[in-house]
Amino acid sequence: MGRPRYDEVKLLKIVLFAFMDFGDVTVRELQKLCETDTRFLWILDGTAAPSHMTIANFINHRMRCSVKEVFDDINRYIFSQEDVDLQHIYIDGTKLTANANRYSWVWKKTCITNRNRTFDKLTQIIREMNEGVSEMKLYDRMKECLKKLKRYAIHIKVCGDHRNSYAKTDKDATFMRVKSDYMGNDQLLPAYNVQIGVCDEYIAIYDVYQYASDMDCFKPLMEKFKKTYGFYPVYPVADAGYGSFNNYLYCEENDMEKFMKFPMFEKETKDKAYQEDPFRSVNFRIDEEGYMRCPNEKRFLFRETRPVKGNKYGRTEEIYQCEDCTGCPYREKCCKGTGNRTVRLNAELTQIHEEVLQNLNSIHGALLRMNRSIQAEGTFGTIKWNKGYSRCRRRGIEGVLLEIGLISCGFNLRKYHLRKLQRMKTAA
């Protein structure tokens, strides 16, 4: 028959309580807590303390496939008790260093270049064979080329279409530039991009991505929010890393307001010299005939409409070129190239930026920006600095999702009980 299975309800209780109290804890530390800590002994209620292997098997096998359901059940209860506003969501992301060797990189572009060179070598070998040269060295060289081609094919397949690198010791990790570079030389490190959405100081949604750009994370995060809660938030608030043309159009399609900064937001609102720069194309005068005129009163003539590379919504930009920059007294300040100055304009994007500026500079927008810096960034501050979780313990994206899910469960439980104790203290 074998030994009976350990009570999984008690295992779940001690795991959630440990992540609530400590933020992140190892299985051996959790075993020691179950043997010595009075609170964990009370939860076990006379049951023998589980071994670290029992806890590890429960987390890695049972919790791996059900942590999302546990997180949703916890949120469902807390949000009903606290009347959490899910229409305002504050989004932020951070790069967490993976549990991988920092020197185990594989670069996709390097593999493609080396593969093409190997093809050329193989072609030369076959040409020599066809000319009648049949030495054993040629066959050995051919075998080496075939081995290299197979290796390059595997590397390129692991990278996939959306990544340019991966780590050999954790193939799901991508090399990214992280803020806390402990090497001190601005080196790329294997990491994951962790994204969260916070509502009323609770983590409402989380996800882990393999690409560094926050712009590419916004849409899948909102789709996951829609799948979890059945609707899109009305006010998604994010920093300048998320403000792209694609994301703004995505918000319009799904009736979400545009409260995401764009990359030049700070200069547009705070840098007066930048705003009044006469050599910016947006400050050029428009004459009676509709032509843009530079400070030297030269016309800008339309050249072509060009599609933006990689844009999924068919975004285009209009190219204008000055009729003649020869002998211009402002050339050093106005034009950086050798020929006539070229200007790229997109009327739709400019209109969207004006709408975003109007939204974010309103009283409502100012309050949302302030709350985002407090709630979303404060959540990562608590997790990374107060609780000391700044590096992934498990390998693989599923393992990292498991860790972030448990940490999010613990964070929300701790926040709920602290608020509950504060209300009890105030009532007393």
C-alpha positions, 0 to 999 in steps of 0.5 A: 500500500505504501505510506499515506499521502500528506494532507495537501490542504495543510501543505497549501496552508503552510506554503501560502502562509510562508509566502505571505510572511516572508515573500520568498522562502526555500523548501528547506527553510519551510521545513525548518519553520514547520519544525520550530515556528509556533504559527506553523505548528498550529497550522499543522495541528499535531501532524508531523512536519513535512520533509523538504522533499514533500514540500518540493514535490507539492509545489513543483507538481501540484501547485505548478498546474493550479497556482493560477486557480489558487491566485484567482480564488484568493483574489475573488474573495479579497476583491468581494470583501474589499470592493476593489476597483478593477476599472483602474489598473496600474501596470509595471514591469521588471527584469528578474535575473534567471537562474542561469549561467551568465556566460552561457549565451547563444545569439540567433544572428551569430548562428544564422551568419555561421550557418550561411558560412558553413553552407558556403564551405559545404558547397565548396566541398561538393564542388571539389568532389564533383571535380574528381577530388576524392580524398578522405579529408573532404569527407571528414570536412563534410561531416564536420559541416553537417554537425555544425548545421544541425547544431545551428538549426537547434539553436535557431529553433530554440530562439524562435521568431520573437527572441534573439538569444537564450541561455544554455542553462535555462533555454527559456531565459533571454539575455536582457539589460537589467537595472541591477547589474552586479557585474558592473560593466553594463553586461546583458544577463539572462532574465525574464520580463515580469509584468503585473497589473495592480488594482487598489494596491492588490495584484490583479494580474501577473505574467512572465515574458521572454522579450525585453520590450514592455511595449510588446507585453501590454496587449497579452497582459490585457488579454489575460486580464480579459480572460480572467475577469471577463472585461477590459479595464477602462483606465490602464495606466502605464509609463512611457515604456508602453506608449506605442502606436500599436498599443494606443490603437489596441486601446481604441479597439477595446474601449480603453482610455489612453493613459499611457505615457509615450517615450518623449512625454517628459520632454513634451511636458517639462523641457521648455527649451525642447518645446519651443525649439524652432528647429523641431518640425512640429514648430515649423510654420505652415504657409497659405499654400499648406507648405511647411517652412523652416526658420530660413523660410524654405519649403518642405516638399512631399516625397513619399509615404513609407510603411513603418517596418514591423508595425502590425496595424499598417502604420505609415509615415509621410516623408518631406524634404527641404527644397534647398539647404545650401548656404543655410545659416541655421544648417548646423542646428537644423540639419545633421545630415549631408543633404537636404533635411528630411522630416518624417510625419504621422498625422494620426500618431501626432493626434494620439499624442495630443490626446494622451497629453490632454488626458495625463495633464488633467486632474484625473490623469495627474492622480492616476500617474501619482497612484501608478508610481505608488501602487505598481512601483511600490509593489515591486519595491516590496517584493524585490527590496523588502522581501529580497526576491530579485533573482529567480530560483527555478528554471524555465518559464513555467517555474518562474510563473509558479514563483511569481504566482506564489509571491503574488498570492502571498503579497495579496494575502499580507495586504488584506490582513494588514488592512483588516488589522488596521480597521480593527485597530481603528475601530477599537 
